[in-house]
Amino acid sequence: MTRGMTDSTSALTPERFLERFGRYFNRGRIDAITNLGFLFVEGRADGAYFEDTQGRRFLDMWCMGGTFSLGHRNPAVVRAAEAGLASDDFGSLFFFSEAKGLLAEKLARCTPGRLETTHPVVTGAEAIDLAIKLARGSTRRSAILHADHAYHGCTGFALSMMARGEMRDFAEPLVPDFHEIRYGDAADLAAKISDRTAAVVLEAVRTDADMAVPPADYFAEVRRLCDETGAKLIIDEVVCGLGRLGTLWGCEYWGVEPDMLVTGKGFSGGVFPMSAVVTRPECLDFFAESPYRTISSYAWSNVGARVTLAALEETERLLPRLAALGDTIEANLRTLQGRYGTALRGVRRAGMMFALDFADAATGMAFLGLMFGLGVLVVASSQRLDIVKLYPPLILEPAEVAEFSEKMESALKSLT
Ligand SMILES: Cc1ncc(COP(=O)(O)O)c(C=O)c1O
């Protein structure tokens, strides 16, 4: 029996789901999803595809921002989870194990330079919160500089960096001493950074708003300014890491070494909740006074460590195919842009991440709906509905690339 099936004859259709379970969910959210035409009850998921309970199949070109970059239920990752559950449970946050050691050793080896110490947590936002705490604790300063229009998650410190609007304003007042810098503008950072700055928090590419790619020399200048002032450089790799920019880590794309690297989403292959902060050792010196200044019951999981190690190895195995795969996708997108340029005004790429610039928000949203109807999931930027983003799975095969291009052409034809 597949997920969402109560028995072999009664598929849990959206109507049946709403009738039986609807009242137990946030009504506003259900209504919003229904109005968009996206109400969906999950069935099986495999590789580049997921299905609903009625067997409708969707090609996943969002991958939940990279959570499913290795494809759904990647066999190597599922095997590691099964093997882990056969012998381990979460384990204790106070104790150590071989699985934890192997993951921490792997991270020290596969991250740049002096990034050496691993702190796993559960979500990306929790990892961001931890990195900011470590920056404040290790520098004994409080000011945090972050990019305008950034998205780093919905917990306390992460939310304090969010662009003003619906997701943040209702929770004000947030944590003090957070300040915006213009993303990609080194002169703006130079004007705002000082010996009061605890950390500068940036993504290698600003993914949420507009997929902004900074100038080539930006991160070298950011690193220099952080070194000069003693501020910690925190790079949020939750989306840009793990092959998304064609390199294992987004910071490698720019050749910069942060003081702290924050990872999540695809880190544990989409089958287990695990995120992490990997730091230079000196970021933790202040922990010597009290090693349990921060704990999280479900952080240092033995099963999660095995799963994450398998996901990292699988990501590394896929890296050599990404340049050619990205080139093919880009060439197809540019051909379509040439043919349907009144609706699709531009195509941008950073590694295996693409932005489609539509004429306006209505056209972007219409494109999403048409693609969903054709069995392809893509998303718009939460801050810019005229920009549709593609995070293709790294395992995509030529037939799936062709299917995507054909369906995209059909959607664009209906729009022009
Ligand atoms: C760049 C970035 N950082 C952090 C997060 C937060 O991750 P999580 O949703 O696991 O808390 C996200 C989530 O989308 C993200 O896109």
The ligand as a Tripos MOL2 file, in Angstrom:
@<TRIPOS>MOLECULE
LIG
   16    16     1     0     0
SMALL
NO_CHARGES

@<TRIPOS>ATOM
      1 C1         18.7510   30.0440    2.1700 C.3       1 LIG1
      2 C2         17.9570   29.3940    3.2520 C.ar      1 LIG1
      3 N1         18.4560   29.3670    4.4990 N.ar      1 LIG1
      4 C3         17.8030   28.7890    5.5280 C.ar      1 LIG1
      5 C4         16.5610   28.2030    5.3150 C.ar      1 LIG1
      6 C5         15.8230   27.5960    6.4730 C.3       1 LIG1
      7 O1         15.7760   26.1980    6.3730 O.3       1 LIG1
      8 P1         14.6010   25.4150    7.1250 P.3       1 LIG1
      9 O2         13.3520   25.6010    6.3320 O.co2     1 LIG1
     10 O3         15.0860   23.9820    7.1520 O.co2     1 LIG1
     11 O4         14.4940   25.9900    8.4960 O.co2     1 LIG1
     12 C6         16.0090   28.1930    4.0400 C.ar      1 LIG1
     13 C7         14.7060   27.5690    3.7890 C.2       1 LIG1
     14 O5         14.1240   27.6010    2.7430 O.2       1 LIG1
     15 C8         16.7120   28.8180    2.9760 C.ar      1 LIG1
     16 O6         16.1990   28.8690    1.7430 O.3       1 LIG1
@<TRIPOS>BOND
     1     1     2 1
     2     2     3 ar
     3     2    15 ar
     4     3     4 ar
     5     4     5 ar
     6     5     6 1
     7     5    12 ar
     8     6     7 1
     9     7     8 1
    10     8     9 2
    11     8    10 1
    12     8    11 1
    13    12    13 1
    14    12    15 ar
    15    13    14 2
    16    15    16 1
@<TRIPOS>SUBSTRUCTURE
     1 LIG1         1 GROUP 0 **** ****
